[in-house]
Amino acid sequence: MATKLKKTKSAGRFGARYGSTLKAKLTNVEEKQRKRQTCPICQKAGAKRLSNGIWQCSKCNKKFASNTYHLQED
């Protein structure tokens, strides 16, 4: 199995396929969706993506639906 390189990050699982531009775009989206984001209810950085469009805040323990990949900054 191929290892992930530092340059390709999470898109390293695709190896030599799909091109560098598409892999770079995918890496940017995945980095945004995996980090904890600001909860719209308690305004603290604790919201984590559970699944497609479902988020849960670890600080106030609220579960809510919002954008698919990352919460928008208002």
N, CA, C and O atoms as a CHARMM CRD file, in Angstrom:
* protein
*
  296
    1    1 MET  N      0.83900  -1.18100   0.00000 PROA 1      0.00000
    2    1 MET  CA     0.00000   0.00000   0.00000 PROA 1      0.00000
    3    1 MET  C      0.88100   1.24000   0.00000 PROA 1      0.00000
    4    1 MET  O      1.91800   1.27500   0.66200 PROA 1      0.00000
    5    2 ALA  N      0.46800   2.24200  -0.73600 PROA 2      0.00000
    6    2 ALA  CA     1.23900   3.47200  -0.85000 PROA 2      0.00000
    7    2 ALA  C      1.16000   4.28000   0.43500 PROA 2      0.00000
    8    2 ALA  O      0.15400   4.24900   1.14300 PROA 2      0.00000
    9    3 THR  N      2.22700   5.00100   0.72300 PROA 3      0.00000
   10    3 THR  CA     2.24100   5.85800   1.89700 PROA 3      0.00000
   11    3 THR  C      1.87800   7.28000   1.49000 PROA 3      0.00000
   12    3 THR  O      2.05000   7.66600   0.33400 PROA 3      0.00000
   13    4 LYS  N      1.37500   8.05700   2.44800 PROA 4      0.00000
   14    4 LYS  CA     1.02400   9.44300   2.17700 PROA 4      0.00000
   15    4 LYS  C      2.28500  10.28700   2.25100 PROA 4      0.00000
   16    4 LYS  O      3.04000  10.20600   3.21900 PROA 4      0.00000
   17    5 LEU  N      2.50600  11.08700   1.23600 PROA 5      0.00000
   18    5 LEU  CA     3.65600  11.96500   1.22400 PROA 5      0.00000
   19    5 LEU  C      3.30200  13.30000   1.86000 PROA 5      0.00000
   20    5 LEU  O      2.13000  13.66900   1.94000 PROA 5      0.00000
   21    6 LYS  N      4.31600  14.01400   2.30800 PROA 6      0.00000
   22    6 LYS  CA     4.09500  15.29900   2.95500 PROA 6      0.00000
   23    6 LYS  C      3.44600  16.29000   1.99000 PROA 6      0.00000
   24    6 LYS  O      2.59000  17.07800   2.39300 PROA 6      0.00000
   25    7 LYS  N      3.84200  16.25400   0.73800 PROA 7      0.00000
   26    7 LYS  CA     3.34200  17.19200  -0.25700 PROA 7      0.00000
   27    7 LYS  C      1.86800  16.94300  -0.59100 PROA 7      0.00000
   28    7 LYS  O      1.10800  17.89000  -0.79600 PROA 7      0.00000
   29    8 THR  N      1.47000  15.68900  -0.64600 PROA 8      0.00000
   30    8 THR  CA     0.10700  15.37100  -1.06100 PROA 8      0.00000
   31    8 THR  C     -0.86200  15.26700   0.10800 PROA 8      0.00000
   32    8 THR  O     -2.07300  15.34200  -0.09800 PROA 8      0.00000
   33    9 LYS  N     -0.37200  15.09800   1.30800 PROA 9      0.00000
   34    9 LYS  CA    -1.17400  15.00300   2.52800 PROA 9      0.00000
   35    9 LYS  C     -2.24700  13.93500   2.41500 PROA 9      0.00000
   36    9 LYS  O     -1.92100  12.78100   2.13900 PROA 9      0.00000
   37   10 SER  N     -3.51700  14.27400   2.61800 PROA 10     0.00000
   38   10 SER  CA    -4.56400  13.25900   2.62500 PROA 10     0.00000
   39   10 SER  C     -4.86200  12.72300   1.23100 PROA 10     0.00000
   40   10 SER  O     -5.44300  11.64500   1.10600 PROA 10     0.00000
   41   11 ALA  N     -4.48100  13.44200   0.18400 PROA 11     0.00000
   42   11 ALA  CA    -4.73200  12.98300  -1.18500 PROA 11     0.00000
   43   11 ALA  C     -3.67100  11.98800  -1.64000 PROA 11     0.00000
   44   11 ALA  O     -3.71500  11.52200  -2.77800 PROA 11     0.00000
   45   12 GLY  N     -2.73000  11.65800  -0.78100 PROA 12     0.00000
   46   12 GLY  CA    -1.70100  10.68700  -1.12700 PROA 12     0.00000
   47   12 GLY  C     -2.26100   9.30500  -1.37300 PROA 12     0.00000
   48   12 GLY  O     -1.59400   8.47100  -1.98600 PROA 12     0.00000
   49   13 ARG  N     -3.47400   9.04200  -0.90900 PROA 13     0.00000
   50   13 ARG  CA    -4.08200   7.73200  -1.11400 PROA 13     0.00000
   51   13 ARG  C     -4.43500   7.48200  -2.57000 PROA 13     0.00000
   52   13 ARG  O     -4.71100   6.34100  -2.94100 PROA 13     0.00000
   53   14 PHE  N     -4.43500   8.53200  -3.42100 PROA 14     0.00000
   54   14 PHE  CA    -4.75000   8.36600  -4.83300 PROA 14     0.00000
   55   14 PHE  C     -3.54100   8.06700  -5.69700 PROA 14     0.00000
   56   14 PHE  O     -3.68600   7.72600  -6.87100 PROA 14     0.00000
   57   15 GLY  N     -2.35100   8.19000  -5.13100 PROA 15     0.00000
   58   15 GLY  CA    -1.13600   7.87500  -5.87700 PROA 15     0.00000
   59   15 GLY  C     -0.92600   8.81800  -7.04800 PROA 15     0.00000
   60   15 GLY  O     -1.01700  10.03600  -6.89500 PROA 15     0.00000
   61   16 ALA  N     -0.64300   8.25600  -8.21600 PROA 16     0.00000
   62   16 ALA  CA    -0.33800   9.05900  -9.40200 PROA 16     0.00000
   63   16 ALA  C     -1.58500   9.40500 -10.20500 PROA 16     0.00000
   64   16 ALA  O     -1.47000   9.95900 -11.29800 PROA 16     0.00000
   65   17 ARG  N     -2.74000   9.10300  -9.70900 PROA 17     0.00000
   66   17 ARG  CA    -3.97400   9.32600 -10.46700 PROA 17     0.00000
   67   17 ARG  C     -4.59300  10.69900 -10.17900 PROA 17     0.00000
   68   17 ARG  O     -4.34300  11.28300  -9.12500 PROA 17     0.00000
   69   18 TYR  N     -5.38600  11.20300 -11.10000 PROA 18     0.00000
   70   18 TYR  CA    -6.26500  12.37300 -10.99100 PROA 18     0.00000
   71   18 TYR  C     -5.59900  13.73600 -11.08800 PROA 18     0.00000
   72   18 TYR  O     -6.32300  14.72600 -11.20200 PROA 18     0.00000
   73   19 GLY  N     -4.31200  13.86400 -11.05400 PROA 19     0.00000
   74   19 GLY  CA    -3.64900  15.15000 -11.24800 PROA 19     0.00000
   75   19 GLY  C     -3.44100  15.93500  -9.96100 PROA 19     0.00000
   76   19 GLY  O     -4.17500  15.77200  -8.98600 PROA 19     0.00000
   77   20 SER  N     -2.43200  16.78100  -9.98300 PROA 20     0.00000
   78   20 SER  CA    -2.04700  17.50600  -8.77400 PROA 20     0.00000
   79   20 SER  C     -3.04000  18.59500  -8.40100 PROA 20     0.00000
   80   20 SER  O     -3.24100  18.85900  -7.21600 PROA 20     0.00000
   81   21 THR  N     -3.67300  19.23800  -9.39300 PROA 21     0.00000
   82   21 THR  CA    -4.61100  20.31700  -9.09800 PROA 21     0.00000
   83   21 THR  C     -5.83800  19.79500  -8.36400 PROA 21     0.00000
   84   21 THR  O     -6.26600  20.38200  -7.37100 PROA 21     0.00000
   85   22 LEU  N     -6.39900  18.70800  -8.84200 PROA 22     0.00000
   86   22 LEU  CA    -7.57700  18.14000  -8.17900 PROA 22     0.00000
   87   22 LEU  C     -7.23700  17.62700  -6.79200 PROA 22     0.00000
   88   22 LEU  O     -8.02900  17.77500  -5.86100 PROA 22     0.00000
   89   23 LYS  N     -6.06700  17.02700  -6.64900 PROA 23     0.00000
   90   23 LYS  CA    -5.66700  16.53500  -5.32700 PROA 23     0.00000
   91   23 LYS  C     -5.44100  17.67900  -4.36000 PROA 23     0.00000
   92   23 LYS  O     -5.73200  17.54000  -3.17200 PROA 23     0.00000
   93   24 ALA  N     -4.92700  18.81500  -4.83600 PROA 24     0.00000
   94   24 ALA  CA    -4.72400  19.97800  -3.97100 PROA 24     0.00000
   95   24 ALA  C     -6.06700  20.54800  -3.51000 PROA 24     0.00000
   96   24 ALA  O     -6.21000  20.93400  -2.35000 PROA 24     0.00000
   97   25 LYS  N     -7.04800  20.60100  -4.41000 PROA 25     0.00000
   98   25 LYS  CA    -8.37500  21.09100  -4.03600 PROA 25     0.00000
   99   25 LYS  C     -9.01900  20.17600  -2.99900 PROA 25     0.00000
  100   25 LYS  O     -9.61900  20.64800  -2.03300 PROA 25     0.00000
  101   26 LEU  N     -8.89200  18.88200  -3.20200 PROA 26     0.00000
  102   26 LEU  CA    -9.44300  17.91200  -2.26200 PROA 26     0.00000
  103   26 LEU  C     -8.79000  18.05200  -0.89000 PROA 26     0.00000
  104   26 LEU  O     -9.47300  17.98000   0.13200 PROA 26     0.00000
  105   27 THR  N     -7.49000  18.25000  -0.85900 PROA 27     0.00000
  106   27 THR  CA    -6.77000  18.41100   0.39700 PROA 27     0.00000
  107   27 THR  C     -7.27200  19.63000   1.15800 PROA 27     0.00000
  108   27 THR  O     -7.44000  19.56700   2.37600 PROA 27     0.00000
  109   28 ASN  N     -7.51300  20.73700   0.46300 PROA 28     0.00000
  110   28 ASN  CA    -8.01500  21.94600   1.11600 PROA 28     0.00000
  111   28 ASN  C     -9.38800  21.72100   1.72500 PROA 28     0.00000
  112   28 ASN  O     -9.64200  22.15800   2.84800 PROA 28     0.00000
  113   29 VAL  N    -10.27400  21.05100   1.00900 PROA 29     0.00000
  114   29 VAL  CA   -11.62300  20.78200   1.52700 PROA 29     0.00000
  115   29 VAL  C    -11.55500  19.85900   2.73100 PROA 29     0.00000
  116   29 VAL  O    -12.23400  20.10100   3.72800 PROA 29     0.00000
  117   30 GLU  N    -10.74800  18.80400   2.66000 PROA 30     0.00000
  118   30 GLU  CA   -10.66700  17.85200   3.76300 PROA 30     0.00000
  119   30 GLU  C    -10.04400  18.45900   5.01100 PROA 30     0.00000
  120   30 GLU  O    -10.43100  18.10700   6.12500 PROA 30     0.00000
  121   31 GLU  N     -9.08700  19.36500   4.84600 PROA 31     0.00000
  122   31 GLU  CA    -8.50700  20.03600   6.01100 PROA 31     0.00000
  123   31 GLU  C     -9.54900  20.90000   6.71500 PROA 31     0.00000
  124   31 GLU  O     -9.59700  20.93300   7.94400 PROA 31     0.00000
  125   32 LYS  N    -10.38000  21.59900   5.94800 PROA 32     0.00000
  126   32 LYS  CA   -11.41900  22.44100   6.53800 PROA 32     0.00000
  127   32 LYS  C    -12.47000  21.60700   7.26700 PROA 32     0.00000
  128   32 LYS  O    -12.91500  21.97500   8.35400 PROA 32     0.00000
  129   33 GLN  N    -12.86400  20.49000   6.67100 PROA 33     0.00000
  130   33 GLN  CA   -13.95200  19.71900   7.26600 PROA 33     0.00000
  131   33 GLN  C    -13.51600  18.94400   8.49800 PROA 33     0.00000
  132   33 GLN  O    -14.35900  18.60000   9.32600 PROA 33     0.00000
  133   34 ARG  N    -12.23600  18.66100   8.64600 PROA 34     0.00000
  134   34 ARG  CA   -11.77800  17.85800   9.78300 PROA 34     0.00000
  135   34 ARG  C    -11.39900  18.66600  11.00400 PROA 34     0.00000
  136   34 ARG  O    -11.30100  18.10700  12.09600 PROA 34     0.00000
  137   35 LYS  N    -11.18000  19.97400  10.85500 PROA 35     0.00000
  138   35 LYS  CA   -10.81400  20.76100  12.03400 PROA 35     0.00000
  139   35 LYS  C    -12.06000  21.20300  12.78400 PROA 35     0.00000
  140   35 LYS  O    -13.14200  21.29600  12.20400 PROA 35     0.00000
  141   36 ARG  N    -11.90800  21.47100  14.05300 PROA 36     0.00000
  142   36 ARG  CA   -13.02700  21.94300  14.86700 PROA 36     0.00000
  143   36 ARG  C    -13.33500  23.38300  14.47500 PROA 36     0.00000
  144   36 ARG  O    -12.43200  24.19700  14.28200 PROA 36     0.00000
  145   37 GLN  N    -14.62600  23.67800  14.36200 PROA 37     0.00000
  146   37 GLN  CA   -15.04500  24.98500  13.90000 PROA 37     0.00000
  147   37 GLN  C    -15.92300  25.67000  14.93700 PROA 37     0.00000
  148   37 GLN  O    -16.35300  25.04900  15.90900 PROA 37     0.00000
  149   38 THR  N    -16.18000  26.94000  14.72300 PROA 38     0.00000
  150   38 THR  CA   -16.95000  27.73300  15.67300 PROA 38     0.00000
  151   38 THR  C    -18.41400  27.31200  15.66300 PROA 38     0.00000
  152   38 THR  O    -19.06400  27.28700  14.61800 PROA 38     0.00000
  153   39 CYS  N    -18.91000  26.98800  16.82900 PROA 39     0.00000
  154   39 CYS  CA   -20.30500  26.57600  16.98500 PROA 39     0.00000
  155   39 CYS  C    -21.21100  27.80200  16.84700 PROA 39     0.00000
  156   39 CYS  O    -20.94400  28.82700  17.47400 PROA 39     0.00000
  157   40 PRO  N    -22.27400  27.72400  16.04300 PROA 40     0.00000
  158   40 PRO  CA   -23.17000  28.88100  15.91200 PROA 40     0.00000
  159   40 PRO  C    -24.04100  29.10400  17.14600 PROA 40     0.00000
  160   40 PRO  O    -24.65300  30.16400  17.27400 PROA 40     0.00000
  161   41 ILE  N    -24.11100  28.14700  18.04300 PROA 41     0.00000
  162   41 ILE  CA   -24.95400  28.27100  19.23400 PROA 41     0.00000
  163   41 ILE  C    -24.19100  28.90900  20.39000 PROA 41     0.00000
  164   41 ILE  O    -24.64400  29.89700  20.96700 PROA 41     0.00000
  165   42 CYS  N    -23.02000  28.33700  20.73200 PROA 42     0.00000
  166   42 CYS  CA   -22.26200  28.84200  21.88100 PROA 42     0.00000
  167   42 CYS  C    -21.06500  29.71100  21.48400 PROA 42     0.00000
  168   42 CYS  O    -20.40300  30.27100  22.35800 PROA 42     0.00000
  169   43 GLN  N    -20.77700  29.83400  20.20000 PROA 43     0.00000
  170   43 GLN  CA   -19.69100  30.66400  19.66500 PROA 43     0.00000
  171   43 GLN  C    -18.30100  30.23400  20.13000 PROA 43     0.00000
  172   43 GLN  O    -17.39000  31.06000  20.18200 PROA 43     0.00000
  173   44 LYS  N    -18.12100  28.94500  20.47200 PROA 44     0.00000
  174   44 LYS  CA   -16.81100  28.42400  20.85000 PROA 44     0.00000
  175   44 LYS  C    -16.34900  27.43400  19.79400 PROA 44     0.00000
  176   44 LYS  O    -17.16700  26.85400  19.08000 PROA 44     0.00000
  177   45 ALA  N    -15.05000  27.24000  19.69500 PROA 45     0.00000
  178   45 ALA  CA   -14.49200  26.32100  18.69900 PROA 45     0.00000
  179   45 ALA  C    -14.63700  24.89400  19.20500 PROA 45     0.00000
  180   45 ALA  O    -13.74000  24.37100  19.86700 PROA 45     0.00000
  181   46 GLY  N    -15.75000  24.27500  18.89800 PROA 46     0.00000
  182   46 GLY  CA   -15.97300  22.92500  19.36100 PROA 46     0.00000
  183   46 GLY  C    -16.81100  22.08800  18.42300 PROA 46     0.00000
  184   46 GLY  O    -17.02800  20.90600  18.68800 PROA 46     0.00000
  185   47 ALA  N    -17.29100  22.66600  17.33000 PROA 47     0.00000
  186   47 ALA  CA   -18.16200  21.93300  16.41200 PROA 47     0.00000
  187   47 ALA  C    -17.33700  21.00200  15.54300 PROA 47     0.00000
  188   47 ALA  O    -16.35300  21.41400  14.92800 PROA 47     0.00000
  189   48 LYS  N    -17.74700  19.74200  15.49900 PROA 48     0.00000
  190   48 LYS  CA   -17.04800  18.73700  14.71900 PROA 48     0.00000
  191   48 LYS  C    -18.04800  18.06600  13.79200 PROA 48     0.00000
  192   48 LYS  O    -19.19600  17.84000  14.17400 PROA 48     0.00000
  193   49 ARG  N    -17.62700  17.75200  12.60000 PROA 49     0.00000
  194   49 ARG  CA   -18.49700  17.13000  11.60700 PROA 49     0.00000
  195   49 ARG  C    -18.68200  15.65300  11.92900 PROA 49     0.00000
  196   49 ARG  O    -17.70600  14.91000  12.03400 PROA 49     0.00000
  197   50 LEU  N    -19.93100  15.22800  12.08700 PROA 50     0.00000
  198   50 LEU  CA   -20.23600  13.82500  12.33600 PROA 50     0.00000
  199   50 LEU  C    -20.43300  13.07400  11.03900 PROA 50     0.00000
  200   50 LEU  O    -19.87100  11.99600  10.84700 PROA 50     0.00000
  201   51 SER  N    -21.22600  13.63600  10.15300 PROA 51     0.00000
  202   51 SER  CA   -21.45700  13.05300   8.84200 PROA 51     0.00000
  203   51 SER  C    -21.85300  14.17500   7.89700 PROA 51     0.00000
  204   51 SER  O    -21.71200  15.35200   8.22800 PROA 51     0.00000
  205   52 ASN  N    -22.33900  13.81600   6.73800 PROA 52     0.00000
  206   52 ASN  CA   -22.65100  14.78600   5.70200 PROA 52     0.00000
  207   52 ASN  C    -23.70800  15.78400   6.16100 PROA 52     0.00000
  208   52 ASN  O    -24.89600  15.46000   6.16700 PROA 52     0.00000
  209   53 GLY  N    -23.29500  17.00100   6.54800 PROA 53     0.00000
  210   53 GLY  CA   -24.21500  18.04800   6.96100 PROA 53     0.00000
  211   53 GLY  C    -24.66200  17.98800   8.41000 PROA 53     0.00000
  212   53 GLY  O    -25.49800  18.79500   8.81800 PROA 53     0.00000
  213   54 ILE  N    -24.13300  17.05600   9.21000 PROA 54     0.00000
  214   54 ILE  CA   -24.51400  16.93100  10.61900 PROA 54     0.00000
  215   54 ILE  C    -23.29900  17.27000  11.47200 PROA 54     0.00000
  216   54 ILE  O    -22.22200  16.70300  11.29100 PROA 54     0.00000
  217   55 TRP  N    -23.48200  18.18700  12.39200 PROA 55     0.00000
  218   55 TRP  CA   -22.40700  18.69000  13.23300 PROA 55     0.00000
  219   55 TRP  C    -22.80100  18.53600  14.69500 PROA 55     0.00000
  220   55 TRP  O    -23.98300  18.53100  15.03600 PROA 55     0.00000
  221   56 GLN  N    -21.77800  18.40800  15.56600 PROA 56     0.00000
  222   56 GLN  CA   -22.01900  18.36100  17.00300 PROA 56     0.00000
  223   56 GLN  C    -20.94000  19.16400  17.70200 PROA 56     0.00000
  224   56 GLN  O    -19.75500  19.06800  17.38000 PROA 56     0.00000
  225   57 CYS  N    -21.38000  19.96300  18.67300 PROA 57     0.00000
  226   57 CYS  CA   -20.45400  20.78700  19.45200 PROA 57     0.00000
  227   57 CYS  C    -20.07300  20.02900  20.71600 PROA 57     0.00000
  228   57 CYS  O    -20.93600  19.52700  21.43500 PROA 57     0.00000
  229   58 SER  N    -18.78900  19.95200  20.97500 PROA 58     0.00000
  230   58 SER  CA   -18.32200  19.25400  22.17600 PROA 58     0.00000
  231   58 SER  C    -18.43500  20.13100  23.41900 PROA 58     0.00000
  232   58 SER  O    -18.43100  19.61800  24.53800 PROA 58     0.00000
  233   59 LYS  N    -18.53700  21.44100  23.23700 PROA 59     0.00000
  234   59 LYS  CA   -18.62400  22.35600  24.38000 PROA 59     0.00000
  235   59 LYS  C    -20.04100  22.42100  24.95300 PROA 59     0.00000
  236   59 LYS  O    -20.23200  22.28800  26.16200 PROA 59     0.00000
  237   60 CYS  N    -21.04000  22.62900  24.07400 PROA 60     0.00000
  238   60 CYS  CA   -22.42800  22.74100  24.55000 PROA 60     0.00000
  239   60 CYS  C    -23.23400  21.47000  24.28600 PROA 60     0.00000
  240   60 CYS  O    -24.40000  21.38700  24.67100 PROA 60     0.00000
  241   61 ASN  N    -22.63300  20.49300  23.64200 PROA 61     0.00000
  242   61 ASN  CA   -23.22900  19.18200  23.37300 PROA 61     0.00000
  243   61 ASN  C    -24.51600  19.26800  22.54300 PROA 61     0.00000
  244   61 ASN  O    -25.41400  18.44200  22.70300 PROA 61     0.00000
  245   62 LYS  N    -24.60200  20.25900  21.66500 PROA 62     0.00000
  246   62 LYS  CA   -25.75500  20.39600  20.76700 PROA 62     0.00000
  247   62 LYS  C    -25.41800  19.77100  19.42400 PROA 62     0.00000
  248   62 LYS  O    -24.28800  19.86400  18.94400 PROA 62     0.00000
  249   63 LYS  N    -26.40900  19.13900  18.83000 PROA 63     0.00000
  250   63 LYS  CA   -26.26000  18.56500  17.50500 PROA 63     0.00000
  251   63 LYS  C    -27.14200  19.36500  16.55900 PROA 63     0.00000
  252   63 LYS  O    -28.30100  19.64000  16.87300 PROA 63     0.00000
  253   64 PHE  N    -26.59800  19.74300  15.39200 PROA 64     0.00000
  254   64 PHE  CA   -27.35200  20.56800  14.47300 PROA 64     0.00000
  255   64 PHE  C    -26.96400  20.24300  13.03700 PROA 64     0.00000
  256   64 PHE  O    -25.92700  19.63100  12.78300 PROA 64     0.00000
  257   65 ALA  N    -27.80400  20.65700  12.11000 PROA 65     0.00000
  258   65 ALA  CA   -27.55600  20.47200  10.68200 PROA 65     0.00000
  259   65 ALA  C    -27.12400  21.80600  10.09000 PROA 65     0.00000
  260   65 ALA  O    -27.65800  22.86100  10.43200 PROA 65     0.00000
  261   66 SER  N    -26.14800  21.73300   9.19800 PROA 66     0.00000
  262   66 SER  CA   -25.65700  22.94000   8.54900 PROA 66     0.00000
  263   66 SER  C    -25.02400  22.54700   7.22400 PROA 66     0.00000
  264   66 SER  O    -25.42700  21.56100   6.60700 PROA 66     0.00000
  265   67 ASN  N    -24.04900  23.30500   6.79000 PROA 67     0.00000
  266   67 ASN  CA   -23.39700  23.05300   5.50300 PROA 67     0.00000
  267   67 ASN  C    -22.71500  21.69600   5.48100 PROA 67     0.00000
  268   67 ASN  O    -22.43900  21.10900   6.52800 PROA 67     0.00000
  269   68 THR  N    -22.45000  21.20900   4.29500 PROA 68     0.00000
  270   68 THR  CA   -21.94100  19.85500   4.13200 PROA 68     0.00000
  271   68 THR  C    -20.50600  19.68400   4.61900 PROA 68     0.00000
  272   68 THR  O    -20.22800  18.78300   5.41200 PROA 68     0.00000
  273   69 TYR  N    -19.58900  20.53500   4.15600 PROA 69     0.00000
  274   69 TYR  CA   -18.17500  20.31600   4.42300 PROA 69     0.00000
  275   69 TYR  C    -17.59700  21.19000   5.52200 PROA 69     0.00000
  276   69 TYR  O    -16.77100  20.71700   6.30200 PROA 69     0.00000
  277   70 HSD  N    -17.99800  22.43300   5.60700 PROA 70     0.00000
  278   70 HSD  CA   -17.49600  23.31000   6.66700 PROA 70     0.00000
  279   70 HSD  C    -18.52000  24.38900   6.96600 PROA 70     0.00000
  280   70 HSD  O    -19.30700  24.77700   6.10300 PROA 70     0.00000
  281   71 LEU  N    -18.49600  24.86400   8.20200 PROA 71     0.00000
  282   71 LEU  CA   -19.42700  25.91400   8.62300 PROA 71     0.00000
  283   71 LEU  C    -18.92700  27.24600   8.08400 PROA 71     0.00000
  284   71 LEU  O    -17.73100  27.53400   8.12900 PROA 71     0.00000
  285   72 GLN  N    -19.83200  28.03800   7.58400 PROA 72     0.00000
  286   72 GLN  CA   -19.43000  29.32100   7.02100 PROA 72     0.00000
  287   72 GLN  C    -19.22000  30.34600   8.12200 PROA 72     0.00000
  288   72 GLN  O    -19.95200  30.38000   9.11100 PROA 72     0.00000
  289   73 GLU  N    -18.21400  31.17400   7.93400 PROA 73     0.00000
  290   73 GLU  CA   -17.91800  32.25600   8.86400 PROA 73     0.00000
  291   73 GLU  C    -18.79900  33.44800   8.48400 PROA 73     0.00000
  292   73 GLU  O    -18.75500  33.90700   7.34300 PROA 73     0.00000
  293   74 ASP  N    -19.57600  33.93800   9.40200 PROA 74     0.00000
  294   74 ASP  CA   -20.44500  35.10100   9.11700 PROA 74     0.00000
  295   74 ASP  C    -19.81000  36.38200   9.54900 PROA 74     0.00000
  296   74 ASP  O    -20.40100  37.45000   9.38500 PROA 74     0.00000
